[in-house]
Amino acid sequence: MVVPRAFDQPLVSDTRGTSQRVIAFAQDYFAHWSEANDQALSYFNSIYALSVVFYGASVNRAEIMKQKLAYAERWPLRIYTLKPGTVAAPCADDGSTCTVGGVVEWDCRSPTRKVHSIGTANFSLTVSFASGMPQVTGESGSVIGRETLPQ
């Protein structure tokens, strides 16, 4: 499992290209989503733009956070891992925006509901570097396969 960086720690050194920066950002994104709810939600609140194209609709950050909170409470134990060899991050010529996508594997559990879910999904994050710090301005994805098991 990838250990997420602290909020104020740089994603990568300036010697790497923008594509590598956004791939590192995606690794951090899923590593943080694997943390305890308070930590994960604090991180997400810091990286989403005020308005995001979220699964095809323009949604404000507060609504995204509401959805993330509901999911985190439903699945309090989460492990997300990027599937090696699936991640790509094409960027705009000026490097101001990149779209990172690939396949993520999950293993989520809810001890109170006694349910365990594993699966894979396609993901896509549009990341803007316009403010100097990466901000998610778009998010989408689709489930490839899942299995829900009793715990």
C-alpha positions in Angstrom: 0.0 0.0 0.0 1.3 3.5 -0.9 1.8 5.8 2.1 0.2 9.2 1.4 2.3 12.3 1.7 1.5 15.1 4.1 -0.6 18.0 2.7 2.4 20.4 2.6 4.9 17.9 1.2 5.6 18.3 -2.5 4.2 15.7 -4.8 7.5 15.2 -6.7 10.6 17.1 -7.4 10.6 19.7 -10.1 12.9 17.6 -12.2 9.9 15.3 -13.1 7.4 16.1 -15.8 3.8 17.1 -15.2 2.5 13.6 -16.2 4.6 12.0 -13.4 3.3 14.7 -11.0 -0.3 13.8 -11.7 0.4 10.1 -11.5 1.9 10.7 -8.1 -1.2 12.8 -7.2 -3.5 9.8 -8.2 -1.4 7.5 -6.0 -1.8 9.9 -3.1 -5.5 10.3 -3.8 -6.2 6.6 -3.4 -3.7 6.2 -0.5 -5.6 8.9 1.3 -8.9 7.3 0.5 -7.5 4.2 2.3 -7.0 6.2 5.5 -9.4 6.6 8.4 -12.5 8.7 7.6 -11.4 11.9 9.3 -8.0 12.0 7.6 -9.5 11.0 4.2 -12.2 13.6 4.3 -9.9 16.3 5.4 -7.6 15.5 2.4 -10.5 15.4 -0.1 -11.8 18.8 1.2 -8.3 20.3 0.4 -8.0 18.9 -3.1 -11.3 19.4 -4.8 -12.0 22.7 -6.7 -15.0 24.7 -5.7 -16.9 23.3 -8.7 -16.1 19.9 -10.2 -17.5 18.0 -13.2 -18.4 15.0 -11.1 -19.6 12.0 -13.1 -21.0 14.2 -15.8 -22.6 17.0 -13.7 -21.3 20.2 -12.4 -21.2 19.7 -8.6 -19.9 22.0 -5.8 -17.3 20.8 -3.3 -19.8 20.7 -0.4 -22.0 18.2 -2.3 -19.0 16.1 -3.2 -17.9 16.1 0.4 -21.4 15.0 1.5 -21.2 12.1 -0.9 -17.7 11.1 0.2 -18.8 11.2 3.8 -21.8 9.0 3.1 -19.5 6.5 1.3 -16.9 6.6 4.1 -19.5 5.9 6.7 -20.9 3.0 4.7 -17.5 1.5 4.1 -15.2 2.6 7.0 -12.4 0.2 6.2 -11.0 0.8 2.7 -8.0 -0.2 0.8 -7.5 1.3 -2.7 -4.6 0.3 -5.0 -3.8 1.4 -8.5 -3.4 -1.6 -10.8 0.2 -1.5 -12.1 0.6 -0.8 -15.8 -2.9 0.8 -16.2 -2.2 4.4 -15.3 -1.7 7.1 -17.9 -1.8 10.9 -17.6 -2.0 13.0 -20.8 -1.5 16.7 -20.1 -2.3 20.0 -21.9 0.7 21.4 -23.8 1.2 24.1 -21.2 1.0 21.5 -18.3 -1.8 23.4 -16.5 -4.3 20.5 -16.7 -3.9 16.7 -16.9 -6.3 13.9 -16.9 -5.1 10.8 -15.1 -6.9 7.5 -15.5 -6.4 3.8 -15.1 -7.7 1.0 -13.0 -8.1 0.9 -9.3 -8.7 -2.1 -7.1 -10.6 -1.9 -3.9 -11.2 -3.9 -0.8 -13.8 -2.3 1.5 -15.4 -3.6 4.7 -18.1 -2.6 7.0 -17.8 -4.4 10.3 -21.2 -3.1 11.6 -23.0 -4.2 8.5 -20.9 -7.4 8.3 -20.2 -6.9 4.6 -17.0 -7.1 2.5 -16.7 -5.7 -1.1 -13.9 -6.3 -3.5 -13.6 -5.2 -7.1 -12.0 -3.0 -9.8 -13.0 0.2 -11.5 -11.9 2.5 -14.2 -11.1 6.0 -12.9 -10.5 9.4 -14.4 -9.4 12.5 -12.5 -8.9 15.9 -14.2 -6.3 17.8 -12.2 -5.6 21.5 -12.6 -2.3 23.0 -11.6 -3.4 26.6 -12.3 -3.3 27.6 -8.6 0.1 26.0 -8.1 -1.4 23.3 -6.0 -3.2 20.4 -7.7 -7.0 20.7 -7.7 -9.4 18.0 -8.9 -11.7 19.7 -11.4 -13.3 16.5 -12.9 -13.9 13.0 -11.7 -15.5 10.0 -13.3 -15.3 6.2 -13.4 -17.1 3.0 -13.8 -17.1 -0.4 -12.1 -15.4 -3.2 -14.0 -16.3 -5.9 -11.6 -17.3 -6.4 -8.0 -18.1 -9.0 -5.5 -19.9 -8.5 -2.2 -19.2 -11.1 0.5 -20.4 -11.7 4.0 -17.7 -10.8 6.5 
